[in-house]
Amino acid sequence: MENNHEITEKILSLLSNKGIIKQEEVRNAVDYVLNDYEFKRKEYKLAIADFDLKIKAIKNFFIAKKVEGLADSSLKYYQLQLKKFFEITVKGLEEITTNDIRYYLAKRQIDCPKLSKVTLNNERRVLNSFFNWCQAEEYIIKNPMSAIGMIKQPKRIKTAFSEVEMEKLRDACKSQRDKAMIEILYSTGVRCQELVNIKLCDIDGDQISVIGKGDKERIVYLNAKAQVALKRYLDSRNDNNDHLFVGYKKPFSVLTKGRVESIVRELGETAGVKNAHPHRFRRTAATLALNRGMPIEQVQQMLGHESIGTTTLYARSSEQNVKASHRKYVV
């Protein structure tokens, strides 16, 4: 079939010798030229087979991830990111190209100017995980993510709490519960979600059994301050909830991850400590342990890291240590 430009030229040639062109003459010319053609509206909907294949792949992907032990919170995050991607990229799995992925990531940046490179990288990782799995399971032949590497993100020095900041946070605590919370976070280096999942039966003297990522259990330990703060908190409780950290009033509901984050943030505001959040206690515990000579393999075990490479991120000397060493060695 001739393209639109050629059809337009034919119509114009029929009208070129006329002076004033009437609407009826244009219509007649169009009808005359198009009489030899059959037209069909473009169809943008996915073929049923392609659509069913995509739905099947997504469903089986999440089943596989669930079996692998991916946390429910991570599964929800994956679902959200894939939903956003397929709302923009309305194609069958085999039709999706590297340029489609690039377009989507670029659109995310344009639509959300405040979107950080870290967040965008996390979204890229979800797509990478999904399409790698699709290729491995032979839903697709070519992986559109194979040519898309990590997004460069600015490197910032993530500092631990100083000793002064820790004392300010302790002073800002108005309850035995909040005091026990920050002491346990500081002593054990547990993740926020691990903290809210702790039950009373998980505590055995100066140690706590926690369930980390991948449903893996490990033992973490309480220092003297954490043990004292924990005892005072438990002595102050008058409820029957089997979880460690609960609300003050009936029905004494288990604290959520979001609530713990809010409590720590509020403590930071009261104490005048900037950037106070639960994960910073984890960074503080790891940094201090490494700086005081704890073997990195043991720090890895304490934090529950799958790879020691993750633990090495905490091994970078703090500015204070560099300054002290400079005074000692560079004289």
TORMI-337622 format. One record per residue (C-alpha): residue number from 1; residue in one letter; y, z, x. Coordinates in steps of 0.2 Angstrom, whole numbers, plus 2048, in hexadecimal, padded with zeros to 3 digits. Layout:
+-----+-----+-----+-----+-----+
|   n | res |  c2 |  c3 |  c1 |
+-----+-----+-----+-----+-----+
| NUM |   A |   Y |   Z |   X |
...
+-----+-----+-----+-----+-----+
REM end
This chain:
+-----+-----+-----+-----+-----+
|   n | res |  c2 |  c3 |  c1 |
+-----+-----+-----+-----+-----+
|   1 |   M | 800 | 800 | 800 |
|   2 |   E | 811 | 7FC | 806 |
|   3 |   N | 81C | 80B | 80B |
|   4 |   N | 82B | 811 | 801 |
|   5 |   H | 837 | 808 | 80C |
|   6 |   E | 82F | 7F7 | 809 |
|   7 |   I | 82F | 7F9 | 7F6 |
|   8 |   T | 842 | 7FE | 7F7 |
|   9 |   E | 846 | 7EE | 801 |
|  10 |   K | 83D | 7E3 | 7F4 |
|  11 |   I | 847 | 7EB | 7E6 |
|  12 |   L | 857 | 7E9 | 7EF |
|  13 |   S | 854 | 7D7 | 7F3 |
|  14 |   L | 852 | 7D3 | 7E1 |
|  15 |   L | 863 | 7DB | 7DD |
|  16 |   S | 86C | 7D5 | 7ED |
|  17 |   N | 873 | 7C5 | 7E5 |
|  18 |   K | 87A | 7CE | 7D6 |
|  19 |   G | 88C | 7D4 | 7D5 |
|  20 |   I | 88D | 7E3 | 7C9 |
|  21 |   I | 87C | 7EB | 7C7 |
|  22 |   K | 878 | 7F2 | 7B6 |
|  23 |   Q | 86C | 800 | 7B4 |
|  24 |   E | 860 | 7F5 | 7A9 |
|  25 |   E | 85F | 7E8 | 7B7 |
|  26 |   V | 85A | 7F6 | 7C4 |
|  27 |   R | 84D | 7FC | 7B8 |
|  28 |   N | 846 | 7EA | 7B5 |
|  29 |   A | 846 | 7E7 | 7C8 |
|  30 |   V | 83C | 7F7 | 7CB |
|  31 |   D | 830 | 7F3 | 7BE |
|  32 |   Y | 82D | 7E2 | 7C5 |
|  33 |   V | 82A | 7E8 | 7D7 |
|  34 |   L | 81F | 7F7 | 7D2 |
|  35 |   N | 814 | 7ED | 7C6 |
|  36 |   D | 808 | 7E9 | 7D4 |
|  37 |   Y | 806 | 7FB | 7D9 |
|  38 |   E | 7FD | 80A | 7D3 |
|  39 |   F | 804 | 81B | 7D6 |
|  40 |   K | 7FD | 82D | 7D6 |
|  41 |   R | 806 | 83D | 7D8 |
|  42 |   K | 803 | 846 | 7E9 |
|  43 |   E | 7F6 | 853 | 7E7 |
|  44 |   Y | 7FB | 863 | 7F2 |
|  45 |   K | 7ED | 86E | 7EB |
|  46 |   L | 7DF | 872 | 7F7 |
|  47 |   A | 7CE | 86B | 7F3 |
|  48 |   I | 7C3 | 877 | 7EA |
|  49 |   A | 7B6 | 876 | 7F8 |
|  50 |   D | 7C3 | 87A | 805 |
|  51 |   F | 7CA | 888 | 7FB |
|  52 |   D | 7B9 | 890 | 7F8 |
|  53 |   L | 7B5 | 88F | 80A |
|  54 |   K | 7C5 | 898 | 80F |
|  55 |   I | 7C2 | 8A6 | 802 |
|  56 |   K | 7B0 | 8A8 | 808 |
|  57 |   A | 7B6 | 8A8 | 81A |
|  58 |   I | 7C3 | 8B6 | 817 |
|  59 |   K | 7B7 | 8C0 | 80D |
|  60 |   N | 7A9 | 8C0 | 81A |
|  61 |   F | 7B6 | 8C3 | 828 |
|  62 |   F | 7BB | 8D4 | 820 |
|  63 |   I | 7A9 | 8D8 | 81D |
|  64 |   A | 7A5 | 8D5 | 82F |
|  65 |   K | 7B4 | 8DF | 835 |
|  66 |   K | 7AF | 8EE | 829 |
|  67 |   V | 79E | 8ED | 831 |
|  68 |   E | 7A5 | 8EE | 842 |
|  69 |   G | 7AE | 8FE | 83E |
|  70 |   L | 7C0 | 8F8 | 83B |
|  71 |   A | 7CA | 906 | 833 |
|  72 |   D | 7CF | 904 | 821 |
|  73 |   S | 7E1 | 904 | 826 |
|  74 |   S | 7DE | 8F6 | 832 |
|  75 |   L | 7D5 | 8EC | 825 |
|  76 |   K | 7E4 | 8EE | 819 |
|  77 |   Y | 7EF | 8E8 | 827 |
|  78 |   Y | 7E4 | 8D9 | 82A |
|  79 |   Q | 7E4 | 8D5 | 818 |
|  80 |   L | 7F7 | 8D6 | 816 |
|  81 |   Q | 7F9 | 8CA | 825 |
|  82 |   L | 7EC | 8BD | 820 |
|  83 |   K | 7F4 | 8BD | 80E |
|  84 |   K | 805 | 8BA | 815 |
|  85 |   F | 7FE | 8AC | 820 |
|  86 |   F | 7F5 | 8A3 | 813 |
|  87 |   E | 803 | 8A4 | 807 |
|  88 |   I | 80D | 899 | 813 |
|  89 |   T | 7FF | 88F | 81A |
|  90 |   V | 7F7 | 887 | 80B |
|  91 |   K | 7E9 | 87D | 813 |
|  92 |   G | 7D7 | 87D | 815 |
|  93 |   L | 7D0 | 886 | 825 |
|  94 |   E | 7CB | 876 | 82E |
|  95 |   E | 7DC | 86F | 82A |
|  96 |   I | 7E6 | 87D | 832 |
|  97 |   T | 7EE | 878 | 843 |
|  98 |   T | 7F6 | 880 | 852 |
|  99 |   N | 807 | 87A | 84C |
| 100 |   D | 804 | 882 | 83B |
| 101 |   I | 801 | 893 | 844 |
| 102 |   R | 811 | 890 | 84E |
| 103 |   Y | 81B | 88C | 83F |
| 104 |   Y | 815 | 89B | 836 |
| 105 |   L | 81A | 8A7 | 844 |
| 106 |   A | 82B | 89E | 846 |
| 107 |   K | 82E | 8A0 | 833 |
| 108 |   R | 82A | 8B2 | 834 |
| 109 |   Q | 837 | 8B4 | 842 |
| 110 |   I | 844 | 8AA | 838 |
| 111 |   D | 840 | 8B3 | 827 |
| 112 |   C | 840 | 8C4 | 82F |
| 113 |   P | 84D | 8C5 | 83D |
| 114 |   K | 84A | 8D7 | 841 |
| 115 |   L | 837 | 8D4 | 843 |
| 116 |   S | 833 | 8DA | 854 |
| 117 |   K | 829 | 8D1 | 861 |
| 118 |   V | 81C | 8DF | 861 |
| 119 |   T | 81A | 8DD | 84E |
| 120 |   L | 819 | 8CA | 84F |
| 121 |   N | 80C | 8CC | 85D |
| 122 |   N | 801 | 8D7 | 852 |
| 123 |   E | 802 | 8CA | 844 |
| 124 |   R | 7FD | 8BD | 851 |
| 125 |   R | 7EE | 8C8 | 856 |
| 126 |   V | 7E8 | 8C9 | 844 |
| 127 |   L | 7E8 | 8B6 | 843 |
| 128 |   N | 7E0 | 8B4 | 854 |
| 129 |   S | 7D2 | 8C0 | 84E |
| 130 |   F | 7CF | 8B7 | 83E |
| 131 |   F | 7CE | 8A5 | 845 |
| 132 |   N | 7C4 | 8AB | 854 |
| 133 |   W | 7B7 | 8B2 | 848 |
| 134 |   C | 7B8 | 8A2 | 83D |
| 135 |   Q | 7B4 | 897 | 84C |
| 136 |   A | 7A6 | 8A3 | 852 |
| 137 |   E | 79E | 8A2 | 840 |
| 138 |   E | 7A0 | 88F | 83F |
| 139 |   Y | 7AC | 88F | 831 |
| 140 |   I | 7B8 | 884 | 83C |
| 141 |   I | 7B4 | 879 | 84B |
| 142 |   K | 7C5 | 87B | 854 |
| 143 |   N | 7CE | 88B | 855 |
| 144 |   P | 7E1 | 889 | 852 |
| 145 |   M | 7E5 | 899 | 85B |
| 146 |   S | 7DE | 893 | 86B |
| 147 |   A | 7EE | 88C | 872 |
| 148 |   I | 7F9 | 89B | 86C |
| 149 |   G | 7FB | 8A9 | 878 |
| 150 |   M | 803 | 8BA | 877 |
| 151 |   I | 815 | 8BA | 872 |
| 152 |   K | 820 | 8C1 | 880 |
| 153 |   Q | 827 | 8D1 | 87C |
| 154 |   P | 834 | 8DC | 885 |
| 155 |   K | 82D | 8EA | 890 |
| 156 |   R | 834 | 8FB | 88C |
| 157 |   I | 831 | 90B | 895 |
| 158 |   K | 828 | 916 | 889 |
| 159 |   T | 82D | 928 | 88E |
| 160 |   A | 823 | 938 | 88A |
| 161 |   F | 82B | 947 | 884 |
| 162 |   S | 833 | 952 | 891 |
| 163 |   E | 830 | 964 | 893 |
| 164 |   V | 841 | 968 | 88B |
| 165 |   E | 83E | 95D | 87D |
| 166 |   M | 82D | 965 | 879 |
| 167 |   E | 835 | 976 | 879 |
| 168 |   K | 843 | 96F | 86D |
| 169 |   L | 836 | 969 | 861 |
| 170 |   R | 82C | 979 | 861 |
| 171 |   D | 83C | 982 | 85D |
| 172 |   A | 840 | 976 | 84F |
| 173 |   C | 82F | 97B | 846 |
| 174 |   K | 832 | 985 | 836 |
| 175 |   S | 820 | 988 | 832 |
| 176 |   Q | 810 | 98D | 83A |
| 177 |   R | 808 | 97C | 834 |
| 178 |   D | 815 | 971 | 83D |
| 179 |   K | 814 | 97B | 84D |
| 180 |   A | 801 | 97A | 84D |
| 181 |   M | 803 | 967 | 849 |
| 182 |   I | 80E | 963 | 858 |
| 183 |   E | 804 | 96E | 864 |
| 184 |   I | 7F4 | 966 | 85F |
| 185 |   L | 7FB | 954 | 861 |
| 186 |   Y | 802 | 959 | 872 |
| 187 |   S | 7F2 | 962 | 879 |
| 188 |   T | 7E5 | 955 | 873 |
| 189 |   G | 7EF | 944 | 873 |
| 190 |   V | 7E6 | 940 | 862 |
| 191 |   R | 7ED | 932 | 857 |
| 192 |   C | 7F6 | 936 | 848 |
| 193 |   Q | 7E8 | 930 | 83C |
| 194 |   E | 7DB | 93A | 846 |
| 195 |   L | 7E6 | 949 | 844 |
| 196 |   V | 7E7 | 948 | 831 |
| 197 |   N | 7D4 | 945 | 830 |
| 198 |   I | 7D0 | 955 | 839 |
| 199 |   K | 7C6 | 961 | 82E |
| 200 |   L | 7C4 | 974 | 831 |
| 201 |   C | 7B2 | 971 | 835 |
| 202 |   D | 7B7 | 966 | 843 |
| 203 |   I | 7BF | 975 | 84D |
| 204 |   D | 7B4 | 97F | 858 |
| 205 |   G | 7BE | 98B | 863 |
| 206 |   D | 7C9 | 982 | 86F |
| 207 |   Q | 7C2 | 971 | 86B |
| 208 |   I | 7C3 | 964 | 85C |
| 209 |   S | 7B7 | 956 | 857 |
| 210 |   V | 7C1 | 947 | 852 |
| 211 |   I | 7BC | 936 | 84B |
| 212 |   G | 7C6 | 928 | 854 |
| 213 |   K | 7C7 | 915 | 853 |
| 214 |   G | 7B6 | 90C | 84F |
| 215 |   D | 7B0 | 91C | 847 |
| 216 |   K | 7AD | 924 | 858 |
| 217 |   E | 7AC | 936 | 85A |
| 218 |   R | 7B3 | 940 | 869 |
| 219 |   I | 7B8 | 951 | 86E |
| 220 |   V | 7CA | 957 | 872 |
| 221 |   Y | 7D0 | 967 | 879 |
| 222 |   L | 7DD | 974 | 874 |
| 223 |   N | 7E8 | 97C | 881 |
| 224 |   A | 7ED | 98E | 880 |
| 225 |   K | 7FD | 98B | 876 |
| 226 |   A | 7F4 | 97F | 86A |
| 227 |   Q | 7E6 | 98D | 867 |
| 228 |   V | 7F3 | 99A | 863 |
| 229 |   A | 7FD | 98F | 857 |
| 230 |   L | 7ED | 989 | 84E |
| 231 |   K | 7E7 | 99B | 84B |
| 232 |   R | 7F8 | 9A0 | 844 |
| 233 |   Y | 7F8 | 991 | 839 |
| 234 |   L | 7E7 | 994 | 832 |
| 235 |   D | 7EA | 9A6 | 82F |
| 236 |   S | 7F9 | 9A1 | 825 |
| 237 |   R | 7EF | 996 | 819 |
| 238 |   N | 7EA | 99B | 808 |
| 239 |   D | 7E1 | 98C | 801 |
| 240 |   N | 7CF | 985 | 801 |
| 241 |   N | 7D3 | 973 | 807 |
| 242 |   D | 7C6 | 96E | 815 |
| 243 |   H | 7D3 | 964 | 81F |
| 244 |   L | 7DD | 96B | 82D |
| 245 |   F | 7EF | 966 | 828 |
| 246 |   V | 7F4 | 967 | 815 |
| 247 |   G | 803 | 969 | 80B |
| 248 |   Y | 80C | 97A | 808 |
| 249 |   K | 80A | 97A | 7F5 |
| 250 |   K | 7FD | 977 | 7E9 |
| 251 |   P | 7F2 | 96D | 7E8 |
| 252 |   F | 7F3 | 96E | 7FB |
| 253 |   S | 7F0 | 95C | 7FD |
| 254 |   V | 7EB | 955 | 80E |
| 255 |   L | 7FA | 94F | 818 |
| 256 |   T | 7FA | 93C | 81A |
| 257 |   K | 7FE | 932 | 82A |
| 258 |   G | 80F | 92E | 823 |
| 259 |   R | 813 | 940 | 81F |
| 260 |   V | 80F | 946 | 831 |
| 261 |   E | 81A | 938 | 838 |
| 262 |   S | 828 | 93E | 82C |
| 263 |   I | 826 | 950 | 831 |
| 264 |   V | 827 | 94C | 844 |
| 265 |   R | 836 | 940 | 841 |
| 266 |   E | 83F | 94E | 838 |
| 267 |   L | 83B | 95B | 846 |
| 268 |   G | 842 | 94F | 852 |
| 269 |   E | 852 | 94D | 848 |
| 270 |   T | 854 | 960 | 846 |
| 271 |   A | 850 | 963 | 859 |
| 272 |   G | 85B | 954 | 85F |
| 273 |   V | 84D | 94B | 867 |
| 274 |   K | 84E | 939 | 865 |
| 275 |   N | 83F | 92D | 861 |
| 276 |   A | 833 | 93C | 85B |
| 277 |   H | 823 | 935 | 854 |
| 278 |   P | 811 | 93B | 855 |
| 279 |   H | 80B | 92D | 861 |
| 280 |   R | 818 | 933 | 86E |
| 281 |   F | 80E | 944 | 86F |
| 282 |   R | 7FF | 939 | 874 |
| 283 |   R | 809 | 930 | 881 |
| 284 |   T | 80F | 941 | 887 |
| 285 |   A | 7FE | 949 | 889 |
| 286 |   A | 7F7 | 93A | 892 |
| 287 |   T | 806 | 938 | 89E |
| 288 |   L | 806 | 94B | 8A2 |
| 289 |   A | 7F3 | 94B | 8A5 |
| 290 |   L | 7F4 | 93C | 8B1 |
| 291 |   N | 803 | 943 | 8BA |
| 292 |   R | 7FA | 953 | 8BD |
| 293 |   G | 7EB | 94B | 8C4 |
| 294 |   M | 7DF | 949 | 8B6 |
| 295 |   P | 7D3 | 93A | 8BA |
| 296 |   I | 7D7 | 92B | 8B0 |
| 297 |   E | 7C5 | 929 | 8A9 |
| 298 |   Q | 7C7 | 93B | 8A1 |
| 299 |   V | 7D8 | 936 | 89A |
| 300 |   Q | 7D0 | 927 | 893 |
| 301 |   Q | 7C2 | 932 | 88B |
| 302 |   M | 7CF | 93E | 884 |
| 303 |   L | 7D9 | 930 | 87C |
| 304 |   G | 7CA | 927 | 875 |
| 305 |   H | 7CF | 917 | 87D |
| 306 |   E | 7C2 | 909 | 87D |
| 307 |   S | 7C9 | 901 | 88D |
| 308 |   I | 7D0 | 90A | 89C |
| 309 |   G | 7DD | 8FC | 89D |
| 310 |   T | 7E5 | 904 | 88E |
| 311 |   T | 7E5 | 915 | 896 |
| 312 |   T | 7EE | 90E | 8A6 |
| 313 |   L | 7FD | 90A | 89B |
| 314 |   Y | 800 | 91D | 89C |
| 315 |   A | 7FD | 91E | 8AE |
| 316 |   R | 80E | 917 | 8B3 |
| 317 |   S | 818 | 925 | 8BC |
| 318 |   S | 827 | 92C | 8B2 |
| 319 |   E | 838 | 929 | 8B9 |
| 320 |   Q | 839 | 93C | 8BD |
| 321 |   N | 82A | 93A | 8C8 |
| 322 |   V | 831 | 92B | 8D1 |
| 323 |   K | 841 | 934 | 8D4 |
| 324 |   A | 838 | 943 | 8DB |
| 325 |   S | 82D | 939 | 8E6 |
| 326 |   H | 83C | 92F | 8EC |
| 327 |   R | 845 | 93F | 8F2 |
| 328 |   K | 835 | 944 | 8FB |
| 329 |   Y | 830 | 934 | 904 |
| 330 |   V | 840 | 929 | 905 |
| 331 |   V | 84B | 934 | 910 |
+-----+-----+-----+-----+-----+
REM end
